[in-house]
Amino acid sequence: MMYYARMPAFSNVSLTVKLGVAQTLAWGSSYYLPAILAVPMARELGIPVNWVFAAFSMALLISAVLGPFVGRSIDRRGGRPLLVGSNLVLATGLGLLALVQGPVSLALAWVVVGVGMGMGLYDAAFATLGRLLGRHARSSIVGVTLVAGFASTIGWPLSAWLETTWDWRTACAVWAGLHLLLGLPLNLLLPKPGPIEHLEAQESQPVPPPEKPRLVMALLAYVFVAGWFVSTALAAHLPRLLQEAGVSLGVAVAAAALVGPAQVGARLAEFVLLRNFHPLIAARLATLLHPLGAALLTLGGMPAAGFALMHGAGNGMMTIASGTLPMALFGPRGFGQRQGLIIGPARAIQAAAPLLFGLLIEHYGGGALWFTSMLLLLATLALFLVRRPSR
């Protein structure tokens, strides 16, 4: 029998496209949903907007807690059952959102969506690729992030159009239908993995895990906590932050719009220019771009657009590193569970990042950039403490 890791490159491209489209749907219908629908939800239900975001934060926490369990299941059985299940759970949660009548039913619907997010976002997709392709998964991971990097570009306008044309309930119902009509068939087409022993035997130069693996996992966990905190905080507050740094509202909004293209561009550059280097190199560069951009903005007079591009590029490369770096350091065995343990704290901190960073801006204005810069400089130091395993 020939397993997927040995199939032709075209098969890997097909796998990447399927997962990329399915991930675009998963992110657009969950993570990016409240930015458009929270206000009309709260208005019709007669509750504060913060209650909707609190329910969304609860969903993020649930997805973080589920990470190691989902990863362990993918290690054992492959990712297709979990990803197919995520479409069913997300469709159910979105259907419940379309029917909510008050804060209690709203919270319950977001609980279901949170379970679906834990089963079906990047961590599960990366673990699926790792289980299928082993150390050869790097190119496919980059490809999936390239395709799904447009989730907000597609998801926000679609949600806004559905809400303004009909209402937010119809928007949730349409997203639920897309999971059944598009996401479910795509994930059903994913191949079954072979035995993990067969995948490991295909590696021409197996690399032993690093010394002190628990310390390395702790260092990586901090790196992604810092990266995800900064990414989520600035996703919520970048225009306001740039205004505090002395930029007009129009310029701040225009600059913030460059973050998305910068993320996709950096992922493409990583694929073209850094694919033959160890993922540690890209990860170190990713953590340095935000602090360097902040210094140039506040001390060097660089335009706000330059900072937005550097910040976005770092975000884009960090997303790739969350999948490729644990694989390169530890190998395919137990990758899903290990990645869930490493990324779990980062997913949890996302829930608190907008509130905490908003308080920092209130107290320190544009000086809040020094806090995010310090977080990422410490992440860079942590990555320099991580050494490549010797062959």
N, C-alpha and C positions, 0 to 999 in steps of 0.2 A: 504493500500500500504506500502511496506517495502522499506525504503530508503537506500542508499549505506552505510551510516555510521553504519548501523546495519547488513550489510551483513557479511558472514563468513570471517575469516582471509584470506582464499585463494583468495577471490575477491579483497581484498586490495593488496595482492601480485601481482595479475594480473594487477591491476591499476598501481602499482608502476613500474612494468616492462615495460608496454606500454609507460608510460610517460618518464621513464628513457631512453629507446631507442630513442623515439622521440626527447628528449632533447639532446642526444648525436649527433644526426643528425643536430639539429638546431645550436648547438654551433660549431660543426666541419665545417659547411658550411658557417658560418658568422664570428663569433668572431675570430676564429683561421685561417681564410682564408688568410688574408694579409701577415702573417708571411712567407708563402710559395710562394704566387702568386704575391706579390707586385712588386718584382724585375723584373720578366719576363713581367708583365703588363706594367711597366714603360718603359722597354727596347723596346718593340714592338711599343708602342704608342709614343715614343720619348719625354717623359716627365720625370722630376725628380721623384725619388722614393717617396720623401716627399709629392708630390701631391697625390699619392695614399693613403698614410697614413692620409693626411689631409681630403680626402673624407671619409675615414673610421672613422675618429674622428667626422665628421659631422653626420655619421650614428649613432654613439654612443650617440651624443647629442639628436638626434631625438628620439631614443629609450627611453632616460631618460625623455623627455618631455611627451611622450605618456603614461608613467607608471601609473599616477593616473587615466587617462581616461580608460585605459585598465582594471585596477583594479575595477573601478566602474562598468564597464560593466559585469565583472565576478561576482561581488556581486549580480547583478540583474538577470543575465541569466545563470550563470555557465560558465565554461571555455571552453567547447567543441567548441562553435562557433568561439571564438577568436583563439584558437589553430589550428583549421582547417583552418581558414582564414590566419593564419601565414604561413602555408605550401604553400598556393596559392601565397601569397605575396612574400615570400622568393624565391619560384620557378620562379616567374616573375622577381624579381630583379636579380637573378643569370643568368637567360636567357638573360636579358639586358646586364649584365656584359660580357657575352660571345660574344656580338655583338658590343661592344663599339668601336668607331673609333677615339676618342679624349678626351680631358679633360672634355668637357661639358657633353658628353654622359656618361663618367665615373662617374661624380658627380651625374647625375640624377639616374644612376643605383644604386649607393650607398644610395641615398635617399630612394629608394624603399626597399633596403635591410634593412635600418635602421628602416623603418616602420614595416617590418616583425620581426626584432629583438625585437622591443617594444611589439609586440603582442605575441611572442612565446618563449622567453627565461625563465630563472628560475623564475622571478617574477610572470609571468603569470601562470607557472606551480604550484608554491607554492600557489597562490591565488586559483587556481582550486582545489587543494587538500584541502585547508581550507574550501572552499565552500561545498565540498562533505563530508568531514570527521570532520569538526569542530576542537575542541581541540585534537581529536584523530589523527590528520594528522601528528604528529611529526615523527612517524616511517616511514611513506611513504615519507615524505620530505627527511629524511636521506637516504632512499633507492634510491630515484631518484638521489640524488647527488652522491651516490656510483656508480651507473651505468654510469651517465653522466660524472663522474670524468675521464673517459677514452676518452673524446671527442678529446683532443689533441693527445692522444696516437694513436687513430684511424685516426683522421682527417688529421694530418700533413703528415703521411706516404702515405695516400691515395691521397691527393692533390699533393704531390711530385711525386708519381708514375704516376699519370695521366698527370702531366705537362711534365715530362721527356719522357714518352712514346708517347704522342701526343703533346699537348700544353696547355697553361693556359685556353684558350677558351673552349677546350674540358672538362677540369676539372670543370669549372663553369657549363657547360651544364649537366655534369653527376650529380653534386650536385643538380641541379634543378630537374632532373629526379627522384632522390632519394626522394625528398620531395613529389612528386606526387605518386610514387610507394610504398614508405615505410612510410613516416611521415604522409601523409594524411589518409591512412587507419587506422593507429594506433590511431590517434586523433579522427577519426570518431567513434571508438569503445568505447570512454569514455562515462560513464553514464551521464544522466541528473540529476541535483540536485533536491532535494525536497525543500519545503518552508524553509526559514531560521528559521522561528519560530519553526518548527518541529525539526530542527537540534539542536537549543538551548534547547528545552525541553528535549532532550535526555541526557543532562549533569547532572550527579548525584549531582555534587557540583559546581554550577555556581560560577564563580569568578568575582567580580565587577571590572570595569576598575580602573586603578590607579588614585590617587589624582593628580590634575594638569596635565591632559592628554596631553595638548599642550607642556608643559615643557618636559614631558617624551618623546614625539615624537621628539622634538628638540634634546634631548640628544642622542636618538637612531640614528637620522639622522647624528649627528657628528660621532658617533661610526663607522657607515658604510662608511662615507666619508673617515675617516682615514684608515679603513681597506681596502677599495677598492683602494685608492690611493697607499698604500704601495704594495698591491698585483699586481696592474697593472704596477707600476714603476719597481718593481723587476723582473716581467716577461719579461720586455724589457731590463733590464740592469744588471741582477744578475751576469753573468760571468765577465762583465767589473768591476762591483763593487768589486767582490772578488779579482780580479787582483789588484785593487787599494789598497786593504787591505793587499797585499803582497803575493798572491797566484799565482802560475803559470797558464798559460792558460789551459793546460790539466787538472789540478786539478780543476780549476774553472768550466770548462764545465762539468766534471764528477760530481761535487757537485751539480750544477744547475739541472742536470738530476734527482736528488733525490726528487725535490720539488713535482712532480706529484704523485709518490708513497706515499710520506708523506701525501699529502692531502687525498688520498683515505684511507690510514691507519688510519688517525685521525678521519675520518668520521665513519669508522667501529668501532673504539674504543669508539666514542661518543655514537654510537648505543648500544654497548654491556655494557659499564661501566657507562655511565651517563644518560641513558634513563629514569631512575627513579628520576633524580634530575631536579630542575627547570632550564630552558635554560639559565637563568642569570649566573649560575655557569660555564657552558661551554663557554659562551660569554666572561666572565672575564678571563678565562684561555686562550682563543684564543688571546685576545689582549695582554697578557703578554708574550707569547712564543717568538715573534719576538724581543722585547727589551731584554729579558733574553739571547736569542741566540746571539744578537749583542754584549752584554756586555761580554759574555764568549769568543766570537771570538776575540774581540779587546783587552780585558784586561786579559782574562784568558788563552789565547793560545789554545782555542778549535779548532779542525780541521774545515775546511770550510764545510765539509760534515755534521757536527753536526749542524752548523747554518742553512744550507739548509733544514735539516730535521725539525728543530724547526719552521723555517719560514713557510714551507709547511704545517706542522700540524696546525699552527694557521690559515692559509688560509682556509684549509679544514673545520675547525670547524666554522669559521666566515660565510662561505656560508650557513651552516645549520642554524646558528643563525638568518640570515636575514629572514628566513621563520618561524622559531619556536618561536622566542622571541616576535615579535609583536602579534602573536596569543595567547601566554601564558599571555601576559599583558593586552590585550584588548578584547580577545574573537573573535568569528567568525563573528559577525555582522559588516559589513563595512570593513572586513579585507583586501580585495583586494585594495580598494581605499587608505586605511590608509597605507598599505605596499608600494603602489606606491609613496605616499608622502614622506615616510621615506627613501626609497631607491633611489628615483629620483636624489637627489643631488650627491649621491655616483656614480651613473651611469654617471652623467655629468662630474664629476671630473676625471673619467677614461680617458676621451678624452685628457685631458691636462697632465696627470701624466707622460707619457714617456718623453715629452719635458722638463717639469719642473725638473724632477729628473735628466735628463741628464745634465742640466745646473748646478745642485747642485754638481754632480760628477766632472764636469769640474773645479769648483771653490774649492771644499773641498775634492776631492778624496774619500777615504774610510770613511772620517768623515761624509759623507752624511748619514751614518747609524744612526748617533745620531739624525738627523732630523726625520727619520722615526720612530725611537724608541720613541722620544718625542711625536709624533702624537699618537702613540698607548698607551703610558702611560697615556696621557690625556683621551683617550678613556676608559681605565680601570677605571680612576677616575669617568668619566661620568656614567659608569655602576654601580659603587658603590653608586652613587646618586639616581639610580633607585631602588625603593623598590618593592618587591612582593606585589600585592594587598592582603589585609587580607580578609579571607573568611567571 
